[in-house]
Amino acid sequence: MRSHSTAQSQGAVIHPLFARAKQTHARSGTSATVLSFPAPEIRVPPYLLTHYWWAYVHPKAVKLFERQWLVNLILWGNYERLRNAALAEMEGSIGGRSLQIACVYGDLTSRLSARIAGRGGLIDVVDVLPIQLRNLREKLPKNAPVRLLAMDSTNLKLPDASYDQALAFFLLHEQPGHYRERTLSELFRVVKPGGKIIVVDYARPRWWHPLRYIWRPLLATLEPFALDLWRDEIGKWLPRSGATCLDRVTFFGGLYQKVVITR
Ligand SMILES: C[S@@+](CC[C@H](N)C(=O)[O-])C[C@H]1O[C@@H](n2cnc3c(N)ncnc32)[C@H](O)[C@@H]1O
């Protein structure tokens, strides 16, 4: 997908936002956290306002959910395991340029940024909610090599082929199908050929898993698009011309999956 208006040719045209953030980064040294809200046209997607106001949008929600034990509970005790699986997968390109699509409660990004800082890399974290980016900034050390960018995952104002790897941690299950497709298409556009797109998210638990029966109605009520990932493989939403390699591992009786797509 090379049709993005701000990035016509493989990284040659840099969107002003990207350039501005880069300058700010340079001014403050290569390892300073930069928070950037320059896109007045950014619009919160309706699915977030309708279905996830209680988890991410409302200030009280952020206060409540920014507790690792609580997120761990929601993930049935699997937060650390899934976080570590994502971090281990990113280790190979940790000295390069990484992208995290969407903030995550708990210490995933702090740990990622500490590893990246130790190896001279950079990470950009994109989220459509400024409140989430501010919350993340508070969790990071002042000199973390992180840029926090207010953008929609379906419309990244970032140049083509500019990242060595990208992570989407429990984002895709929240998005309706066409948003999910668009997010993956944008990740394909911004990750370099040969780079990895790492997805950690829900999957369909095996037939014997008790949560297959208990969790299903709850998920269907609270997270109406999550069951898409029970029904179909991630490959369904990938761009046609996309992956050269797709590697899938499941966790906790199949309820979670890590999918690594090599661009
Ligand atoms: C990554 S997901 C869920 C993570 C996981 N449940 C946790 O926090 O442990 C939640 C984040 O996705 C962000 N988000 C949802 N839709 C988005 C979109 N279209 N573009 C960018 N960020 C988005 C929300 O604002 C929120 O901060």
The ligand as an SDF file (V2000), in Angstrom:
LIG
                    3D

 27 29  0  0  0  0  0  0  0  0999 V2000
   -3.7780   -1.2620   22.9180 C   0  0  0  0  0  0  0  0  0  0  0  0
   -5.3890   -1.1930   23.2840 S   0  0  0  0  0  0  0  0  0  0  0  0
   -5.5900   -2.3040   24.6530 C   0  0  0  0  0  0  0  0  0  0  0  0
   -4.4160   -2.6600   25.4880 C   0  0  0  0  0  0  0  0  0  0  0  0
   -4.6560   -3.5440   26.6620 C   0  0  0  0  0  0  0  0  0  0  0  0
   -6.0330   -3.8420   26.9120 N   0  0  0  0  0  0  0  0  0  0  0  0
   -4.0170   -2.9200   27.8640 C   0  0  0  0  0  0  0  0  0  0  0  0
   -4.0560   -1.7260   28.0560 O   0  0  0  0  0  0  0  0  0  0  0  0
   -3.4000   -3.6560   28.5930 O   0  0  0  0  0  0  0  0  0  0  0  0
   -5.8730    0.2820   24.0410 C   0  0  0  0  0  0  0  0  0  0  0  0
   -5.3740    1.5410   23.3890 C   0  0  0  0  0  0  0  0  0  0  0  0
   -5.6650    1.5540   22.0110 O   0  0  0  0  0  0  0  0  0  0  0  0
   -5.9120    2.8880   21.6260 C   0  0  0  0  0  0  0  0  0  0  0  0
   -6.5940    2.8860   20.3360 N   0  0  0  0  0  0  0  0  0  0  0  0
   -7.7660    2.3180   20.0220 C   0  0  0  0  0  0  0  0  0  0  0  0
   -8.0840    2.5510   18.7300 N   0  0  0  0  0  0  0  0  0  0  0  0
   -7.0320    3.2690   18.2010 C   0  0  0  0  0  0  0  0  0  0  0  0
   -6.7850    3.8110   16.9180 C   0  0  0  0  0  0  0  0  0  0  0  0
   -7.6430    3.6800   15.9090 N   0  0  0  0  0  0  0  0  0  0  0  0
   -5.6330    4.4730   16.7490 N   0  0  0  0  0  0  0  0  0  0  0  0
   -4.7460    4.6350   17.7650 C   0  0  0  0  0  0  0  0  0  0  0  0
   -4.9550    4.1540   19.0010 N   0  0  0  0  0  0  0  0  0  0  0  0
   -6.0900    3.4820   19.2260 C   0  0  0  0  0  0  0  0  0  0  0  0
   -6.7720    3.4010   22.7750 C   0  0  0  0  0  0  0  0  0  0  0  0
   -6.7990    4.8100   22.8070 O   0  0  0  0  0  0  0  0  0  0  0  0
   -6.0430    2.7830   23.9680 C   0  0  0  0  0  0  0  0  0  0  0  0
   -5.0750    3.6260   24.4920 O   0  0  0  0  0  0  0  0  0  0  0  0
  1  2  1  0
  2  3  1  0
  2 10  1  0
  3  4  1  0
  4  5  1  0
  5  6  1  0
  5  7  1  0
  7  8  2  0
  7  9  1  0
 10 11  1  0
 11 12  1  0
 11 26  1  0
 12 13  1  0
 13 14  1  0
 13 24  1  0
 14 15  1  0
 14 23  1  0
 15 16  2  0
 16 17  1  0
 17 18  1  0
 17 23  2  0
 18 19  1  0
 18 20  2  0
 20 21  1  0
 21 22  2  0
 22 23  1  0
 24 25  1  0
 24 26  1  0
 26 27  1  0
M  CHG  2   2   1   9  -1
M  END
$$$$
